[in-house]
């Protein structure tokens, strides 16, 4: 990937990728000589926006590189499968990798920690009797039940005190909408001196 980026730089392609789909009617990408490759951050943003599950079908030679890319997208459901030289295994590969993705639940949210809001997750997965600090449950099958507990904390008095928080599983278009009101002052200090 680094070599391709250098080739792009040598070719004079310095315009950042705009994150839009530029395919023609035949399915060919039309901006390869005009825009740089998308960054990992841009990929992450677009995948989360579309609530997509990502399957990389790659050659054996590129498997490790794409595993690293998959790991660089921690709150996105993704998987890497090796494609046969003649691509004959594409259907099986997609089925197998999708099965792996669907056995893992990653809870995500739209909270921004830099704005003074911190979320923490605890879950009771398949073998657990007690809640553990994690937003991931793995090895899930249809019909299995898991429990997630979410704690929202304002780390300081925030400017935007009313906002909508969305929490849900990565890769699915299902979210829980929570209307949040941050209360900076409370009556508790008034009652201490009584």
C-alpha positions as CSV (number, residue, x, y, z in Angstrom):
1,X,0.0,0.0,0.0
2,X,2.9,2.3,0.8
3,X,4.4,1.6,-2.7
4,X,1.1,2.5,-4.4
5,X,0.9,5.7,-2.4
6,X,4.4,6.7,-3.5
7,X,3.5,5.9,-7.1
8,X,0.4,8.1,-6.8
9,X,2.6,10.9,-5.3
10,X,5.1,10.5,-8.2
11,X,2.3,10.6,-10.7
12,X,1.2,14.0,-9.2
13,X,-2.0,12.7,-7.5
14,X,-2.1,14.8,-4.4
15,X,-5.9,15.5,-4.1
16,X,-7.3,13.7,-1.1
17,X,-10.0,11.1,-1.7
18,X,-13.5,12.7,-1.4
19,X,-15.1,9.6,-0.1
20,X,-17.6,9.4,-3.0
21,X,-18.3,6.5,-5.4
22,X,-16.9,7.3,-8.8
23,X,-17.8,4.2,-10.8
24,X,-18.9,4.3,-14.4
25,X,-21.7,2.2,-15.9
26,X,-19.2,-0.7,-16.4
27,X,-18.1,-0.7,-12.8
28,X,-14.7,0.9,-13.3
29,X,-13.3,3.5,-10.9
30,X,-12.9,6.8,-12.8
31,X,-10.8,9.0,-10.4
32,X,-7.7,6.8,-10.0
33,X,-5.5,9.4,-11.7
34,X,-7.1,12.4,-10.0
35,X,-7.5,11.4,-6.3
36,X,-5.4,9.6,-3.8
37,X,-6.4,6.3,-2.2
38,X,-8.9,6.7,0.7
39,X,-7.2,6.9,4.1
40,X,-8.0,4.3,6.8
41,X,-9.8,7.1,8.7
42,X,-12.0,7.8,5.7
43,X,-12.7,4.1,5.2
44,X,-13.7,3.8,8.9
45,X,-16.0,6.9,8.6
46,X,-17.8,5.6,5.5
47,X,-18.2,2.1,6.8
48,X,-19.7,3.4,10.1
49,X,-22.0,5.8,8.2
50,X,-23.4,3.0,6.1
51,X,-23.4,0.4,8.9
52,X,-21.7,-2.0,6.6
53,X,-20.0,-5.3,7.3
54,X,-16.7,-5.5,5.4
55,X,-15.3,-8.6,3.8
56,X,-11.8,-8.4,2.2
57,X,-11.4,-11.2,-0.4
58,X,-7.6,-11.1,-1.1
59,X,-4.8,-13.2,-2.4
60,X,-2.6,-15.2,0.1
61,X,0.2,-12.7,-0.6
62,X,-1.9,-9.8,0.7
63,X,-3.7,-11.6,3.6
64,X,-1.5,-10.2,6.4
65,X,-1.7,-6.6,5.1
66,X,-5.5,-6.8,5.1
67,X,-5.6,-8.4,8.5
68,X,-3.7,-5.4,9.8
69,X,-6.2,-3.1,8.1
70,X,-9.1,-5.1,9.6
71,X,-7.6,-4.7,13.0
72,X,-7.2,-1.0,12.4
73,X,-11.0,-0.8,12.2
74,X,-11.8,-2.0,15.8
75,X,-15.4,-1.0,16.0
76,X,-16.3,-2.2,12.5
77,X,-17.4,-5.7,11.6
78,X,-14.8,-7.0,9.2
79,X,-13.2,-10.2,8.1
80,X,-10.4,-11.3,5.7
81,X,-10.6,-14.3,3.4
82,X,-8.2,-15.8,0.9
83,X,-9.4,-15.8,-2.7
84,X,-8.3,-18.6,-5.0
85,X,-6.1,-17.7,-8.0
86,X,-9.1,-18.1,-10.3
87,X,-11.6,-16.7,-7.8
88,X,-13.7,-19.9,-7.9
89,X,-14.2,-19.8,-4.2
90,X,-15.7,-16.3,-4.0
91,X,-19.2,-17.4,-3.0
92,X,-17.9,-19.8,-0.3
93,X,-15.5,-17.2,0.9
94,X,-18.2,-14.6,1.3
95,X,-20.5,-17.1,3.0
96,X,-17.8,-18.3,5.5
97,X,-16.6,-14.8,6.3
98,X,-20.1,-13.4,6.7
99,X,-20.8,-16.3,9.2
100,X,-17.7,-15.2,11.2
101,X,-18.8,-11.6,11.2
102,X,-22.4,-12.5,12.3
103,X,-21.0,-14.5,15.3
104,X,-19.6,-11.3,16.8
105,X,-21.4,-8.4,18.3
106,X,-19.6,-5.1,18.7
107,X,-21.6,-2.3,20.3
108,X,-20.8,1.2,19.0
109,X,-22.1,4.7,19.7
110,X,-21.9,8.2,18.4
111,X,-20.6,9.8,21.6
112,X,-17.5,11.9,21.3
113,X,-15.1,11.6,24.3
114,X,-13.4,14.9,23.4
115,X,-16.6,16.7,24.1
116,X,-16.7,15.6,27.7
117,X,-18.8,12.5,27.4
118,X,-17.5,9.0,28.3
119,X,-19.3,5.8,27.6
120,X,-18.4,2.5,29.1
121,X,-19.7,-0.9,28.2
122,X,-20.2,-4.1,30.3
123,X,-21.5,-7.3,28.8
124,X,-22.6,-10.7,29.8
125,X,-21.7,-12.9,26.9
126,X,-22.5,-16.6,26.4
127,X,-20.4,-18.2,29.2
128,X,-20.5,-15.2,31.5
129,X,-22.5,-15.1,34.7
130,X,-21.2,-11.7,35.6
131,X,-20.9,-8.5,33.6
132,X,-17.4,-7.8,32.1
133,X,-15.9,-4.6,30.9
134,X,-16.2,-5.0,27.1
135,X,-18.3,-3.9,24.2
136,X,-17.8,-7.2,22.3
137,X,-19.4,-10.6,22.5
138,X,-18.0,-13.4,20.2
139,X,-19.1,-16.9,19.2
140,X,-22.8,-15.8,19.1
141,X,-25.3,-18.0,17.2
142,X,-28.9,-17.3,16.2
143,X,-31.1,-17.6,19.3
144,X,-28.3,-16.8,21.8
145,X,-28.9,-14.1,24.3
146,X,-26.3,-11.5,25.5
147,X,-26.7,-8.6,27.8
148,X,-25.0,-5.2,27.4
149,X,-25.0,-2.5,30.1
150,X,-23.9,1.0,29.1
151,X,-22.9,3.8,31.4
152,X,-22.8,7.4,30.3
153,X,-20.7,9.9,32.2
154,X,-20.2,13.6,31.7
155,X,-16.5,14.2,32.6
156,X,-17.1,18.0,33.0
157,X,-20.0,20.4,32.4
158,X,-20.4,20.3,28.6
159,X,-21.5,23.2,26.4
160,X,-24.1,21.1,24.6
161,X,-26.2,19.8,27.4
162,X,-29.0,18.2,25.3
163,X,-28.2,15.8,22.6
164,X,-29.3,12.5,21.1
165,X,-27.1,9.5,21.8
166,X,-27.3,6.4,19.5
167,X,-26.1,3.0,20.6
168,X,-26.2,-0.2,18.6
169,X,-24.4,-3.2,17.1
170,X,-21.8,-2.5,14.4
171,X,-22.9,-3.4,10.9
172,X,-26.6,-3.4,11.6
173,X,-29.1,-0.6,11.0
174,X,-30.5,-1.0,14.5
175,X,-29.9,1.6,17.2
176,X,-31.2,2.7,20.5
177,X,-31.8,6.4,20.6
178,X,-31.3,8.1,24.0
179,X,-32.2,11.7,24.6
180,X,-29.5,13.0,27.0
181,X,-29.7,16.0,29.3
182,X,-26.5,16.8,31.2
183,X,-27.2,18.4,34.5
184,X,-24.2,20.4,35.7
185,X,-25.6,21.6,39.0
186,X,-27.8,19.6,41.4
187,X,-29.6,20.0,44.7
188,X,-27.3,17.5,46.4
189,X,-24.9,20.2,47.5
190,X,-27.8,22.3,49.0
191,X,-28.8,19.4,51.3
192,X,-25.3,18.7,52.7
193,X,-25.3,21.7,55.1
194,X,-28.9,20.9,56.4
